[in-house]
Amino acid sequence: MSRGFDAVSIDDIAAAVGIAKGGVYHHFSSKQSIFETVLDRAQAELAVQLNSRLAANKGPRTPETIAMNTYAYLKAASEPGLRRLILIDGPVVMGLQRWREMDDRHFFESIHSGIVEIMGPKASRKQIDSAARLVTGAIIEAALATGASHNPVKVARVYCATLRSMLYGLQKDS
């Protein structure tokens, strides 16, 4: 997919995997379904990497750790093999709503659990849920901006610094 969704045909896919075009259609109904499967697997692999980072962090989740993990995601998603797939073609080919749903499936729980920790036990479920949705929206906006940038790592760094400041505003009183 380094050439992008529009530049790749079913014939190209069949040739790349060494099967007949009919064999591709035996497993997938369309080029779109292939794309969605590949994107879902890439997002799942990134989620595993990020969850490993979270598991390795023995301290509490903080605005700093959430921003650092978001930066790690944006940086990984900006790698040449993934950038077009995840950050450029993903929202266009799938549509923003379906792309967000896939992103939620892999990453929302991690964001939500971090918000639970930084807001603390006095925060209501409604406050936590709305904060997690707002933070998720901010991260999605950062992903879109990162994907559109000529310098994605620099853009990710700026967005994550702003995210960290926002998260400190949600932090429970010490």
Secondary structure, DSSP 8 states (H G I E B T S, - for coil): -TT-TTT--HHHHHHHHTS-HHHHHHH-SSHHHHHHHHHHHHHHHHHHHHHHHHHH--S---HHHHHHHHHHHHHHHTSHHHIIIIIIIHHHHH-HHHHHHHHHHHHHHHHHHHHHHHH-TTS-HHHHHHHHHHHHHHHHHHHHHHHH-SSHHHHHHHHHHHHHHHHHHHS---
